[in-house]
Amino acid sequence: MRGVGESLFESVPNFSEGRDRTVIDAIAGAASVTHLLDVDGDDDHNRTVISLAGSPTFLVEALLGSIRVAVALLDVRLHR
C-alpha cells in the first residue's frame, strides 16, 4: 500500500448512516485498497466515521470508492 519514499496520509470521513450494518460494511469495504484503521458507527447520531491511512494515490482511490457506494446506497431525505 505504500512505496518507498511515499508519504503516509490519514483521512477520517463520516457518512450519514450509523445503523444499517450492511450499508456500513459496503462503504467501509469500498475503501479496502488502503489501510482501514477503524469503523465507528453511532446509532444515536446515525453517523459512521471511517479511519483510513495510506499513500495519497491509494487513499484517494479508497475515498472515491466509499463515496460512490454511499451515493448509491444512502438517501439523506430518509435520514433520521
PDB file of N, CA, C and O in Angstrom, chain B, residues numbered from 101:
ATOM      1  N   MET B 101       0.799  -1.191   0.000  1.00  0.00           N
ATOM      2  CA  MET B 101       0.000   0.000   0.000  1.00  0.00           C
ATOM      3  C   MET B 101       0.850   1.267   0.000  1.00  0.00           C
ATOM      4  O   MET B 101       0.338   2.362  -0.232  1.00  0.00           O
ATOM      5  N   ARG B 102       2.116   1.121   0.254  1.00  0.00           N
ATOM      6  CA  ARG B 102       2.959   2.308   0.342  1.00  0.00           C
ATOM      7  C   ARG B 102       4.321   2.001  -0.259  1.00  0.00           C
ATOM      8  O   ARG B 102       4.994   1.055   0.147  1.00  0.00           O
ATOM      9  N   GLY B 103       4.712   2.802  -1.221  1.00  0.00           N
ATOM     10  CA  GLY B 103       6.002   2.622  -1.855  1.00  0.00           C
ATOM     11  C   GLY B 103       7.102   3.319  -1.077  1.00  0.00           C
ATOM     12  O   GLY B 103       6.840   4.153  -0.210  1.00  0.00           O
ATOM     13  N   VAL B 104       8.339   2.963  -1.403  1.00  0.00           N
ATOM     14  CA  VAL B 104       9.487   3.577  -0.745  1.00  0.00           C
ATOM     15  C   VAL B 104       9.487   5.076  -1.028  1.00  0.00           C
ATOM     16  O   VAL B 104       9.353   5.495  -2.178  1.00  0.00           O
ATOM     17  N   GLY B 105       9.636   5.863  -0.002  1.00  0.00           N
ATOM     18  CA  GLY B 105       9.695   7.306  -0.149  1.00  0.00           C
ATOM     19  C   GLY B 105       8.346   7.993  -0.213  1.00  0.00           C
ATOM     20  O   GLY B 105       8.290   9.222  -0.252  1.00  0.00           O
ATOM     21  N   GLU B 106       7.249   7.234  -0.226  1.00  0.00           N
ATOM     22  CA  GLU B 106       5.920   7.856  -0.260  1.00  0.00           C
ATOM     23  C   GLU B 106       5.489   8.255   1.134  1.00  0.00           C
ATOM     24  O   GLU B 106       5.801   7.584   2.118  1.00  0.00           O
ATOM     25  N   SER B 107       4.775   9.346   1.199  1.00  0.00           N
ATOM     26  CA  SER B 107       4.236   9.808   2.471  1.00  0.00           C
ATOM     27  C   SER B 107       2.999   9.005   2.834  1.00  0.00           C
ATOM     28  O   SER B 107       2.323   8.450   1.968  1.00  0.00           O
ATOM     29  N   LEU B 108       2.720   8.954   4.108  1.00  0.00           N
ATOM     30  CA  LEU B 108       1.529   8.284   4.615  1.00  0.00           C
ATOM     31  C   LEU B 108       0.552   9.354   5.084  1.00  0.00           C
ATOM     32  O   LEU B 108       0.909  10.259   5.838  1.00  0.00           O
ATOM     33  N   PHE B 109      -0.696   9.230   4.618  1.00  0.00           N
ATOM     34  CA  PHE B 109      -1.738  10.187   4.979  1.00  0.00           C
ATOM     35  C   PHE B 109      -2.878   9.465   5.665  1.00  0.00           C
ATOM     36  O   PHE B 109      -3.053   8.258   5.498  1.00  0.00           O
ATOM     37  N   GLU B 110      -3.655  10.214   6.442  1.00  0.00           N
ATOM     38  CA  GLU B 110      -4.841   9.669   7.097  1.00  0.00           C
ATOM     39  C   GLU B 110      -6.042  10.514   6.698  1.00  0.00           C
ATOM     40  O   GLU B 110      -5.931  11.727   6.517  1.00  0.00           O
ATOM     41  N   SER B 111      -7.185   9.860   6.564  1.00  0.00           N
ATOM     42  CA  SER B 111      -8.439  10.550   6.311  1.00  0.00           C
ATOM     43  C   SER B 111      -9.509   9.920   7.190  1.00  0.00           C
ATOM     44  O   SER B 111      -9.514   8.709   7.415  1.00  0.00           O
ATOM     45  N   VAL B 112     -10.413  10.760   7.683  1.00  0.00           N
ATOM     46  CA  VAL B 112     -11.444  10.288   8.601  1.00  0.00           C
ATOM     47  C   VAL B 112     -12.811  10.823   8.141  1.00  0.00           C
ATOM     48  O   VAL B 112     -13.384  11.710   8.773  1.00  0.00           O
ATOM     49  N   PRO B 113     -13.323  10.267   7.028  1.00  0.00           N
ATOM     50  CA  PRO B 113     -14.631  10.719   6.552  1.00  0.00           C
ATOM     51  C   PRO B 113     -15.757  10.171   7.417  1.00  0.00           C
ATOM     52  O   PRO B 113     -15.614   9.128   8.056  1.00  0.00           O
ATOM     53  N   ASN B 114     -16.874  10.882   7.430  1.00  0.00           N
ATOM     54  CA  ASN B 114     -18.048  10.346   8.123  1.00  0.00           C
ATOM     55  C   ASN B 114     -19.198  10.297   7.129  1.00  0.00           C
ATOM     56  O   ASN B 114     -19.285  11.105   6.204  1.00  0.00           O
ATOM     57  N   PHE B 115     -20.066   9.337   7.345  1.00  0.00           N
ATOM     58  CA  PHE B 115     -21.173   9.061   6.438  1.00  0.00           C
ATOM     59  C   PHE B 115     -22.478   9.058   7.225  1.00  0.00           C
ATOM     60  O   PHE B 115     -22.506   8.685   8.398  1.00  0.00           O
ATOM     61  N   SER B 116     -23.551   9.474   6.573  1.00  0.00           N
ATOM     62  CA  SER B 116     -24.869   9.593   7.213  1.00  0.00           C
ATOM     63  C   SER B 116     -25.583   8.251   7.296  1.00  0.00           C
ATOM     64  O   SER B 116     -26.679   8.078   6.764  1.00  0.00           O
ATOM     65  N   GLU B 117     -24.949   7.319   7.966  1.00  0.00           N
ATOM     66  CA  GLU B 117     -25.546   6.006   8.260  1.00  0.00           C
ATOM     67  C   GLU B 117     -24.810   5.416   9.443  1.00  0.00           C
ATOM     68  O   GLU B 117     -23.596   5.221   9.387  1.00  0.00           O
ATOM     69  N   GLY B 118     -25.521   5.133  10.498  1.00  0.00           N
ATOM     70  CA  GLY B 118     -24.894   4.557  11.674  1.00  0.00           C
ATOM     71  C   GLY B 118     -25.626   3.351  12.212  1.00  0.00           C
ATOM     72  O   GLY B 118     -25.278   2.829  13.271  1.00  0.00           O
ATOM     73  N   ARG B 119     -26.649   2.899  11.483  1.00  0.00           N
ATOM     74  CA  ARG B 119     -27.487   1.812  11.991  1.00  0.00           C
ATOM     75  C   ARG B 119     -27.516   0.572  11.110  1.00  0.00           C
ATOM     76  O   ARG B 119     -27.558  -0.545  11.624  1.00  0.00           O
ATOM     77  N   ASP B 120     -27.494   0.746   9.803  1.00  0.00           N
ATOM     78  CA  ASP B 120     -27.614  -0.375   8.877  1.00  0.00           C
ATOM     79  C   ASP B 120     -26.233  -0.961   8.594  1.00  0.00           C
ATOM     80  O   ASP B 120     -25.462  -0.422   7.801  1.00  0.00           O
ATOM     81  N   ARG B 121     -25.939  -2.081   9.263  1.00  0.00           N
ATOM     82  CA  ARG B 121     -24.609  -2.681   9.186  1.00  0.00           C
ATOM     83  C   ARG B 121     -24.240  -3.095   7.761  1.00  0.00           C
ATOM     84  O   ARG B 121     -23.065  -3.061   7.395  1.00  0.00           O
ATOM     85  N   THR B 122     -25.213  -3.478   6.967  1.00  0.00           N
ATOM     86  CA  THR B 122     -24.938  -3.867   5.582  1.00  0.00           C
ATOM     87  C   THR B 122     -24.397  -2.675   4.791  1.00  0.00           C
ATOM     88  O   THR B 122     -23.434  -2.804   4.035  1.00  0.00           O
ATOM     89  N   VAL B 123     -25.025  -1.523   4.976  1.00  0.00           N
ATOM     90  CA  VAL B 123     -24.580  -0.309   4.285  1.00  0.00           C
ATOM     91  C   VAL B 123     -23.216   0.132   4.816  1.00  0.00           C
ATOM     92  O   VAL B 123     -22.331   0.486   4.037  1.00  0.00           O
ATOM     93  N   ILE B 124     -23.047   0.113   6.121  1.00  0.00           N
ATOM     94  CA  ILE B 124     -21.769   0.497   6.726  1.00  0.00           C
ATOM     95  C   ILE B 124     -20.639  -0.394   6.210  1.00  0.00           C
ATOM     96  O   ILE B 124     -19.572   0.101   5.848  1.00  0.00           O
ATOM     97  N   ASP B 125     -20.873  -1.701   6.176  1.00  0.00           N
ATOM     98  CA  ASP B 125     -19.859  -2.634   5.692  1.00  0.00           C
ATOM     99  C   ASP B 125     -19.540  -2.407   4.220  1.00  0.00           C
ATOM    100  O   ASP B 125     -18.385  -2.532   3.811  1.00  0.00           O
ATOM    101  N   ALA B 126     -20.543  -2.079   3.427  1.00  0.00           N
ATOM    102  CA  ALA B 126     -20.321  -1.825   1.999  1.00  0.00           C
ATOM    103  C   ALA B 126     -19.476  -0.567   1.797  1.00  0.00           C
ATOM    104  O   ALA B 126     -18.566  -0.559   0.968  1.00  0.00           O
ATOM    105  N   ILE B 127     -19.767   0.481   2.541  1.00  0.00           N
ATOM    106  CA  ILE B 127     -18.993   1.718   2.437  1.00  0.00           C
ATOM    107  C   ILE B 127     -17.550   1.480   2.873  1.00  0.00           C
ATOM    108  O   ILE B 127     -16.616   1.886   2.183  1.00  0.00           O
ATOM    109  N   ALA B 128     -17.370   0.831   4.006  1.00  0.00           N
ATOM    110  CA  ALA B 128     -16.019   0.541   4.507  1.00  0.00           C
ATOM    111  C   ALA B 128     -15.285  -0.411   3.571  1.00  0.00           C
ATOM    112  O   ALA B 128     -14.089  -0.248   3.332  1.00  0.00           O
ATOM    113  N   GLY B 129     -15.994  -1.401   3.042  1.00  0.00           N
ATOM    114  CA  GLY B 129     -15.375  -2.366   2.133  1.00  0.00           C
ATOM    115  C   GLY B 129     -14.863  -1.728   0.860  1.00  0.00           C
ATOM    116  O   GLY B 129     -13.880  -2.188   0.278  1.00  0.00           O
ATOM    117  N   ALA B 130     -15.526  -0.671   0.427  1.00  0.00           N
ATOM    118  CA  ALA B 130     -15.091   0.022  -0.787  1.00  0.00           C
ATOM    119  C   ALA B 130     -13.760   0.745  -0.590  1.00  0.00           C
ATOM    120  O   ALA B 130     -13.123   1.159  -1.559  1.00  0.00           O
ATOM    121  N   ALA B 131     -13.350   0.893   0.653  1.00  0.00           N
ATOM    122  CA  ALA B 131     -12.082   1.559   0.968  1.00  0.00           C
ATOM    123  C   ALA B 131     -10.949   0.559   1.183  1.00  0.00           C
ATOM    124  O   ALA B 131      -9.888   0.921   1.692  1.00  0.00           O
ATOM    125  N   SER B 132     -11.165  -0.673   0.805  1.00  0.00           N
ATOM    126  CA  SER B 132     -10.204  -1.735   1.132  1.00  0.00           C
ATOM    127  C   SER B 132      -8.877  -1.639   0.380  1.00  0.00           C
ATOM    128  O   SER B 132      -7.966  -2.420   0.659  1.00  0.00           O
ATOM    129  N   VAL B 133      -8.741  -0.704  -0.567  1.00  0.00           N
ATOM    130  CA  VAL B 133      -7.458  -0.557  -1.257  1.00  0.00           C
ATOM    131  C   VAL B 133      -6.419   0.138  -0.387  1.00  0.00           C
ATOM    132  O   VAL B 133      -5.256   0.250  -0.775  1.00  0.00           O
ATOM    133  N   THR B 134      -6.827   0.597   0.768  1.00  0.00           N
ATOM    134  CA  THR B 134      -5.911   1.251   1.701  1.00  0.00           C
ATOM    135  C   THR B 134      -6.030   0.574   3.067  1.00  0.00           C
ATOM    136  O   THR B 134      -6.703  -0.449   3.192  1.00  0.00           O
ATOM    137  N   HIS B 135      -5.405   1.118   4.058  1.00  0.00           N
ATOM    138  CA  HIS B 135      -5.466   0.534   5.392  1.00  0.00           C
ATOM    139  C   HIS B 135      -6.697   1.077   6.120  1.00  0.00           C
ATOM    140  O   HIS B 135      -6.794   2.274   6.392  1.00  0.00           O
ATOM    141  N   LEU B 136      -7.621   0.193   6.428  1.00  0.00           N
ATOM    142  CA  LEU B 136      -8.825   0.553   7.173  1.00  0.00           C
ATOM    143  C   LEU B 136      -8.479   0.439   8.660  1.00  0.00           C
ATOM    144  O   LEU B 136      -8.313  -0.666   9.177  1.00  0.00           O
ATOM    145  N   LEU B 137      -8.373   1.570   9.339  1.00  0.00           N
ATOM    146  CA  LEU B 137      -7.936   1.584  10.727  1.00  0.00           C
ATOM    147  C   LEU B 137      -9.080   1.367  11.706  1.00  0.00           C
ATOM    148  O   LEU B 137      -8.910   0.706  12.731  1.00  0.00           O
ATOM    149  N   ASP B 138     -10.263   1.931  11.386  1.00  0.00           N
ATOM    150  CA  ASP B 138     -11.379   1.830  12.312  1.00  0.00           C
ATOM    151  C   ASP B 138     -12.680   2.173  11.596  1.00  0.00           C
ATOM    152  O   ASP B 138     -12.703   3.001  10.685  1.00  0.00           O
ATOM    153  N   VAL B 139     -13.749   1.532  12.016  1.00  0.00           N
ATOM    154  CA  VAL B 139     -15.105   1.858  11.564  1.00  0.00           C
ATOM    155  C   VAL B 139     -15.934   2.024  12.825  1.00  0.00           C
ATOM    156  O   VAL B 139     -16.107   1.075  13.589  1.00  0.00           O
ATOM    157  N   ASP B 140     -16.445   3.227  13.045  1.00  0.00           N
ATOM    158  CA  ASP B 140     -17.169   3.524  14.272  1.00  0.00           C
ATOM    159  C   ASP B 140     -18.562   4.059  13.940  1.00  0.00           C
ATOM    160  O   ASP B 140     -18.727   5.233  13.609  1.00  0.00           O
ATOM    161  N   GLY B 141     -19.563   3.174  14.035  1.00  0.00           N
ATOM    162  CA  GLY B 141     -20.942   3.567  13.789  1.00  0.00           C
ATOM    163  C   GLY B 141     -21.597   4.061  15.071  1.00  0.00           C
ATOM    164  O   GLY B 141     -21.379   3.504  16.147  1.00  0.00           O
ATOM    165  N   ASP B 142     -22.390   5.098  14.948  1.00  0.00           N
ATOM    166  CA  ASP B 142     -23.063   5.698  16.098  1.00  0.00           C
ATOM    167  C   ASP B 142     -24.570   5.668  15.849  1.00  0.00           C
ATOM    168  O   ASP B 142     -25.087   6.433  15.035  1.00  0.00           O
ATOM    169  N   ASP B 143     -25.270   4.782  16.555  1.00  0.00           N
ATOM    170  CA  ASP B 143     -26.722   4.644  16.410  1.00  0.00           C
ATOM    171  C   ASP B 143     -27.460   5.935  16.756  1.00  0.00           C
ATOM    172  O   ASP B 143     -28.388   6.328  16.049  1.00  0.00           O
ATOM    173  N   ASP B 144     -27.053   6.594  17.840  1.00  0.00           N
ATOM    174  CA  ASP B 144     -27.760   7.785  18.307  1.00  0.00           C
ATOM    175  C   ASP B 144     -27.734   8.927  17.297  1.00  0.00           C
ATOM    176  O   ASP B 144     -28.742   9.605  17.094  1.00  0.00           O
ATOM    177  N   HIS B 145     -26.590   9.138  16.670  1.00  0.00           N
ATOM    178  CA  HIS B 145     -26.451  10.239  15.716  1.00  0.00           C
ATOM    179  C   HIS B 145     -26.591   9.771  14.268  1.00  0.00           C
ATOM    180  O   HIS B 145     -26.555  10.585  13.344  1.00  0.00           O
ATOM    181  N   ASN B 146     -26.747   8.477  14.073  1.00  0.00           N
ATOM    182  CA  ASN B 146     -26.885   7.865  12.744  1.00  0.00           C
ATOM    183  C   ASN B 146     -25.761   8.308  11.810  1.00  0.00           C
ATOM    184  O   ASN B 146     -26.000   8.767  10.693  1.00  0.00           O
ATOM    185  N   ARG B 147     -24.544   8.160  12.295  1.00  0.00           N
ATOM    186  CA  ARG B 147     -23.340   8.502  11.536  1.00  0.00           C
ATOM    187  C   ARG B 147     -22.319   7.398  11.735  1.00  0.00           C
ATOM    188  O   ARG B 147     -22.296   6.727  12.767  1.00  0.00           O
ATOM    189  N   THR B 148     -21.472   7.221  10.723  1.00  0.00           N
ATOM    190  CA  THR B 148     -20.338   6.323  10.840  1.00  0.00           C
ATOM    191  C   THR B 148     -19.079   7.074  10.435  1.00  0.00           C
ATOM    192  O   THR B 148     -19.054   7.763   9.416  1.00  0.00           O
ATOM    193  N   VAL B 149     -18.043   6.935  11.238  1.00  0.00           N
ATOM    194  CA  VAL B 149     -16.738   7.516  10.948  1.00  0.00           C
ATOM    195  C   VAL B 149     -15.818   6.364  10.560  1.00  0.00           C
ATOM    196  O   VAL B 149     -15.731   5.357  11.262  1.00  0.00           O
ATOM    197  N   ILE B 150     -15.139   6.529   9.438  1.00  0.00           N
ATOM    198  CA  ILE B 150     -14.201   5.518   8.952  1.00  0.00           C
ATOM    199  C   ILE B 150     -12.814   6.143   8.943  1.00  0.00           C
ATOM    200  O   ILE B 150     -12.612   7.206   8.357  1.00  0.00           O
ATOM    201  N   SER B 151     -11.862   5.485   9.591  1.00  0.00           N
ATOM    202  CA  SER B 151     -10.484   5.978   9.632  1.00  0.00           C
ATOM    203  C   SER B 151      -9.638   5.174   8.652  1.00  0.00           C
ATOM    204  O   SER B 151      -9.589   3.946   8.721  1.00  0.00           O
ATOM    205  N   LEU B 152      -8.972   5.881   7.738  1.00  0.00           N
ATOM    206  CA  LEU B 152      -8.171   5.261   6.688  1.00  0.00           C
ATOM    207  C   LEU B 152      -6.769   5.843   6.691  1.00  0.00           C
ATOM    208  O   LEU B 152      -6.566   6.996   7.074  1.00  0.00           O
ATOM    209  N   ALA B 153      -5.798   5.036   6.261  1.00  0.00           N
ATOM    210  CA  ALA B 153      -4.434   5.532   6.104  1.00  0.00           C
ATOM    211  C   ALA B 153      -3.817   4.877   4.876  1.00  0.00           C
ATOM    212  O   ALA B 153      -4.083   3.714   4.571  1.00  0.00           O
ATOM    213  N   GLY B 154      -2.992   5.640   4.185  1.00  0.00           N
ATOM    214  CA  GLY B 154      -2.312   5.089   3.014  1.00  0.00           C
ATOM    215  C   GLY B 154      -1.581   6.170   2.250  1.00  0.00           C
ATOM    216  O   GLY B 154      -1.566   7.337   2.643  1.00  0.00           O
ATOM    217  N   SER B 155      -0.979   5.759   1.154  1.00  0.00           N
ATOM    218  CA  SER B 155      -0.318   6.712   0.268  1.00  0.00           C
ATOM    219  C   SER B 155      -1.391   7.572  -0.382  1.00  0.00           C
ATOM    220  O   SER B 155      -2.552   7.168  -0.441  1.00  0.00           O
ATOM    221  N   PRO B 156      -1.022   8.745  -0.869  1.00  0.00           N
ATOM    222  CA  PRO B 156      -2.030   9.619  -1.480  1.00  0.00           C
ATOM    223  C   PRO B 156      -2.831   8.933  -2.589  1.00  0.00           C
ATOM    224  O   PRO B 156      -4.049   9.099  -2.656  1.00  0.00           O
ATOM    225  N   THR B 157      -2.183   8.185  -3.437  1.00  0.00           N
ATOM    226  CA  THR B 157      -2.885   7.526  -4.545  1.00  0.00           C
ATOM    227  C   THR B 157      -3.919   6.538  -4.038  1.00  0.00           C
ATOM    228  O   THR B 157      -5.070   6.572  -4.472  1.00  0.00           O
ATOM    229  N   PHE B 158      -3.535   5.673  -3.141  1.00  0.00           N
ATOM    230  CA  PHE B 158      -4.467   4.675  -2.622  1.00  0.00           C
ATOM    231  C   PHE B 158      -5.548   5.315  -1.747  1.00  0.00           C
ATOM    232  O   PHE B 158      -6.696   4.870  -1.753  1.00  0.00           O
ATOM    233  N   LEU B 159      -5.185   6.345  -1.004  1.00  0.00           N
ATOM    234  CA  LEU B 159      -6.158   6.998  -0.139  1.00  0.00           C
ATOM    235  C   LEU B 159      -7.257   7.670  -0.972  1.00  0.00           C
ATOM    236  O   LEU B 159      -8.438   7.560  -0.644  1.00  0.00           O
ATOM    237  N   VAL B 160      -6.875   8.353  -2.027  1.00  0.00           N
ATOM    238  CA  VAL B 160      -7.871   8.983  -2.901  1.00  0.00           C
ATOM    239  C   VAL B 160      -8.760   7.917  -3.533  1.00  0.00           C
ATOM    240  O   VAL B 160      -9.977   8.090  -3.603  1.00  0.00           O
ATOM    241  N   GLU B 161      -8.171   6.827  -3.989  1.00  0.00           N
ATOM    242  CA  GLU B 161      -8.945   5.730  -4.571  1.00  0.00           C
ATOM    243  C   GLU B 161      -9.940   5.157  -3.552  1.00  0.00           C
ATOM    244  O   GLU B 161     -11.091   4.887  -3.893  1.00  0.00           O
ATOM    245  N   ALA B 162      -9.501   4.978  -2.324  1.00  0.00           N
ATOM    246  CA  ALA B 162     -10.368   4.448  -1.263  1.00  0.00           C
ATOM    247  C   ALA B 162     -11.512   5.407  -0.951  1.00  0.00           C
ATOM    248  O   ALA B 162     -12.659   4.988  -0.801  1.00  0.00           O
ATOM    249  N   LEU B 163     -11.192   6.688  -0.856  1.00  0.00           N
ATOM    250  CA  LEU B 163     -12.226   7.685  -0.565  1.00  0.00           C
ATOM    251  C   LEU B 163     -13.266   7.750  -1.674  1.00  0.00           C
ATOM    252  O   LEU B 163     -14.467   7.778  -1.406  1.00  0.00           O
ATOM    253  N   LEU B 164     -12.807   7.774  -2.911  1.00  0.00           N
ATOM    254  CA  LEU B 164     -13.752   7.817  -4.034  1.00  0.00           C
ATOM    255  C   LEU B 164     -14.617   6.561  -4.091  1.00  0.00           C
ATOM    256  O   LEU B 164     -15.805   6.634  -4.405  1.00  0.00           O
ATOM    257  N   GLY B 165     -14.022   5.412  -3.786  1.00  0.00           N
ATOM    258  CA  GLY B 165     -14.804   4.172  -3.754  1.00  0.00           C
ATOM    259  C   GLY B 165     -15.878   4.215  -2.687  1.00  0.00           C
ATOM    260  O   GLY B 165     -17.018   3.821  -2.938  1.00  0.00           O
ATOM    261  N   SER B 166     -15.534   4.683  -1.510  1.00  0.00           N
ATOM    262  CA  SER B 166     -16.509   4.794  -0.421  1.00  0.00           C
ATOM    263  C   SER B 166     -17.609   5.793  -0.760  1.00  0.00           C
ATOM    264  O   SER B 166     -18.782   5.566  -0.467  1.00  0.00           O
ATOM    265  N   ILE B 167     -17.221   6.881  -1.371  1.00  0.00           N
ATOM    266  CA  ILE B 167     -18.209   7.897  -1.754  1.00  0.00           C
ATOM    267  C   ILE B 167     -19.168   7.336  -2.800  1.00  0.00           C
ATOM    268  O   ILE B 167     -20.376   7.558  -2.717  1.00  0.00           O
ATOM    269  N   ARG B 168     -18.636   6.611  -3.783  1.00  0.00           N
ATOM    270  CA  ARG B 168     -19.511   6.010  -4.802  1.00  0.00           C
ATOM    271  C   ARG B 168     -20.553   5.091  -4.170  1.00  0.00           C
ATOM    272  O   ARG B 168     -21.729   5.138  -4.532  1.00  0.00           O
ATOM    273  N   VAL B 169     -20.124   4.259  -3.230  1.00  0.00           N
ATOM    274  CA  VAL B 169     -21.047   3.341  -2.558  1.00  0.00           C
ATOM    275  C   VAL B 169     -22.060   4.126  -1.729  1.00  0.00           C
ATOM    276  O   VAL B 169     -23.251   3.813  -1.748  1.00  0.00           O
ATOM    277  N   ALA B 170     -21.600   5.137  -1.006  1.00  0.00           N
ATOM    278  CA  ALA B 170     -22.507   5.939  -0.188  1.00  0.00           C
ATOM    279  C   ALA B 170     -23.560   6.629  -1.052  1.00  0.00           C
ATOM    280  O   ALA B 170     -24.737   6.648  -0.694  1.00  0.00           O
ATOM    281  N   VAL B 171     -23.153   7.186  -2.171  1.00  0.00           N
ATOM    282  CA  VAL B 171     -24.102   7.849  -3.065  1.00  0.00           C
ATOM    283  C   VAL B 171     -25.130   6.855  -3.587  1.00  0.00           C
ATOM    284  O   VAL B 171     -26.307   7.187  -3.728  1.00  0.00           O
ATOM    285  N   ALA B 172     -24.685   5.644  -3.873  1.00  0.00           N
ATOM    286  CA  ALA B 172     -25.596   4.617  -4.406  1.00  0.00           C
ATOM    287  C   ALA B 172     -26.568   4.095  -3.341  1.00  0.00           C
ATOM    288  O   ALA B 172     -27.702   3.742  -3.665  1.00  0.00           O
ATOM    289  N   LEU B 173     -26.139   4.043  -2.080  1.00  0.00           N
ATOM    290  CA  LEU B 173     -26.944   3.382  -1.051  1.00  0.00           C
ATOM    291  C   LEU B 173     -27.671   4.314  -0.088  1.00  0.00           C
ATOM    292  O   LEU B 173     -28.644   3.903   0.544  1.00  0.00           O
ATOM    293  N   LEU B 174     -27.227   5.538   0.033  1.00  0.00           N
ATOM    294  CA  LEU B 174     -27.814   6.440   1.024  1.00  0.00           C
ATOM    295  C   LEU B 174     -28.760   7.441   0.374  1.00  0.00           C
ATOM    296  O   LEU B 174     -28.493   7.965  -0.707  1.00  0.00           O
ATOM    297  N   ASP B 175     -29.852   7.688   1.047  1.00  0.00           N
ATOM    298  CA  ASP B 175     -30.803   8.725   0.650  1.00  0.00           C
ATOM    299  C   ASP B 175     -30.999   9.618   1.870  1.00  0.00           C
ATOM    300  O   ASP B 175     -31.761   9.272   2.773  1.00  0.00           O
ATOM    301  N   VAL B 176     -30.326  10.753   1.907  1.00  0.00           N
ATOM    302  CA  VAL B 176     -30.379  11.597   3.099  1.00  0.00           C
ATOM    303  C   VAL B 176     -31.762  12.201   3.330  1.00  0.00           C
ATOM    304  O   VAL B 176     -32.028  12.733   4.408  1.00  0.00           O
ATOM    305  N   ARG B 177     -32.632  12.129   2.348  1.00  0.00           N
ATOM    306  CA  ARG B 177     -34.007  12.580   2.576  1.00  0.00           C
ATOM    307  C   ARG B 177     -34.715  11.669   3.591  1.00  0.00           C
ATOM    308  O   ARG B 177     -35.701  12.066   4.210  1.00  0.00           O
ATOM    309  N   LEU B 178     -34.197  10.447   3.750  1.00  0.00           N
ATOM    310  CA  LEU B 178     -34.778   9.480   4.694  1.00  0.00           C
ATOM    311  C   LEU B 178     -34.013   9.433   6.014  1.00  0.00           C
ATOM    312  O   LEU B 178     -34.383   8.697   6.928  1.00  0.00           O
ATOM    313  N   HIS B 179     -32.957  10.215   6.104  1.00  0.00           N
ATOM    314  CA  HIS B 179     -32.079  10.190   7.269  1.00  0.00           C
ATOM    315  C   HIS B 179     -32.803  10.732   8.511  1.00  0.00           C
ATOM    316  O   HIS B 179     -33.436  11.787   8.467  1.00  0.00           O
ATOM    317  N   ARG B 180     -32.697  10.003   9.590  1.00  0.00           N
ATOM    318  CA  ARG B 180     -33.296  10.417  10.864  1.00  0.00           C
ATOM    319  C   ARG B 180     -32.251  10.379  11.945  1.00  0.00           C
ATOM    320  O   ARG B 180     -32.544  10.691  13.099  1.00  0.00           O
TER     321      ARG B 180
END
